[in-house]
Structure formats: C-alpha cells, structure tokens
C-alpha cells in the first residue's frame, strides 16, 4: 500500500500557490508557468506632497453596493470603498480609469490628470445609480448619472401597485 505524500507543516502562502501548481521561481500559475507580474507604482521615495486625491463620491447606501476599482497608468490601485484617498504619484501625466463590476462592467470613466511637482490634484468619481450607465469623473464634484431611468422605473412600479389596489377595491 502506498502512503500519500507528506507535506511539512508550513503556513499556506497564497503567493506560492497550491502544491504542484508552481512555475519557475515558485510563482503560482494555473498552467505551471511563471505568473505575469503587475508591478504597482512604487510609492517609496516619492514626494508625499505630489499626489492625486481621489474623491469616490457616495456610499454603499446612496451609490452602489459594489465599490469601483481604479487603475492608474494601467496598474490596479487598491482603493477601499468610498470617501477620500490620497495616492502619492510622481510628477507628470497620469491616466486614471474607474469601473465597477457586478454582472457586467459598468460605471466606466477615465481621465488624464497632469500633476506638477509638489501639487495635489483633486479627482472626483461618481458611480451611476444603475448598471446600465457610465460613471462620471472630473476635477470638480460630479453628479451621478442615471436618475431619470431610476425614477422612471420606480414610478412604473408604483403605478402598477396603485393599479392593483384600485382594481382590488373595485371588484
């Protein structure tokens, strides 16, 4: 009878992947090859006064249950929900994209911000009120798109409820 292989009691490291799924250098890949790296912008050695202050407008109650994701110059930036986030960046132009994902990607918006040395640029993002619209991004406070469709749908359902109640009282 053959014994199953014994693994040493070491803590699981998600960066190493599952046993047998490691490529060269111990990097995880479903195909067994090296994992492509997504180098995030380095914040070490950057002047903290040169930054982009990202204002993610709304909250879970007023905007969307799903917080948007952001990319700066093609690199994913971890943003934890709504509110203000200061991201140190090197001086120069920065292309910012935002989108949310539920059943499909929605709320797409993008903007290029030019940051001078020692400057903090304010960028505002507002997610739409439904997933069938794009988001809004700019250098001033933004209005959420989709109010007409949202209020139209709510009015339609309210009209159906009133119709059912009236028909029930007449019969």
Residue pairs with C-beta under 8 A, 6 or more apart in sequence:
7 19
14 28
15 27
15 28
16 22
16 26
16 27
16 28
17 27
17 28
17 29
18 28
21 28
21 29
21 30
21 32
22 28
22 29
22 32
23 29
23 31
23 32
23 33
23 34
23 35
24 33
24 34
25 34
27 34
27 35
28 35
29 35
38 75
38 76
39 75
40 75
40 76
40 77
41 72
41 73
41 75
41 77
41 89
41 90
43 88
46 88
46 89
46 90
47 88
47 117
47 118
48 88
49 118
49 119
49 120
50 88
50 89
50 90
50 91
50 115
50 116
50 117
50 118
50 119
50 120
51 86
51 87
51 88
51 89
51 115
51 120
51 121
52 72
52 86
52 87
52 89
52 94
52 96
52 113
52 115
52 120
52 121
52 123
53 84
53 85
53 86
53 87
53 120
53 121
53 122
53 123
54 70
54 79
54 84
54 85
54 86
54 87
54 96
54 123
54 125
55 83
55 84
55 122
55 123
55 124
55 125
55 141
56 67
56 68
56 79
56 81
56 82
56 83
56 84
56 85
56 125
56 127
57 63
57 82
57 124
57 125
57 126
57 127
57 141
57 142
57 144
58 64
58 82
58 126
58 127
58 144
59 82
60 67
60 81
60 82
63 82
63 126
63 127
63 129
63 144
64 100
64 107
64 127
64 128
66 100
66 101
66 102
67 79
67 80
67 81
67 82
67 100
68 79
68 98
68 99
68 100
68 107
68 125
68 127
68 135
69 76
69 79
69 98
69 99
69 100
69 101
70 76
70 77
70 79
70 96
70 97
70 98
70 125
71 77
71 96
71 97
71 98
72 87
72 89
72 94
72 95
72 96
73 94
73 95
74 95
77 87
79 85
86 120
89 115
90 115
91 115
91 116
91 117
91 119
92 114
92 115
93 112
93 113
93 114
93 115
94 112
94 113
94 114
94 115
95 110
95 111
95 112
96 110
96 111
96 112
96 113
96 123
96 137
97 108
97 109
97 110
98 107
98 108
98 109
98 110
98 125
98 135
98 137
99 105
99 106
99 107
99 108
99 109
99 135
100 106
100 107
100 127
100 131
100 135
102 131
103 131
104 131
106 128
106 131
106 132
106 133
106 134
106 135
107 127
107 128
107 131
107 133
107 134
107 135
108 134
108 135
109 125
109 134
109 135
109 136
109 137
110 137
111 123
111 137
111 138
111 139
113 121
113 123
113 139
114 121
115 121
121 139
122 139
123 137
123 138
123 139
124 136
124 137
124 138
124 139
124 140
124 141
124 142
125 135
125 136
125 137
125 142
126 135
126 136
126 137
126 142
126 143
126 144
126 145
127 135
127 144
128 134
128 135
128 136
128 144
128 145
128 146
129 144
129 145
129 146
129 147
129 149
129 150
130 146
130 149
130 150
132 146
132 149
133 145
133 146
133 149
134 145
135 145
136 142
136 143
136 144
136 145
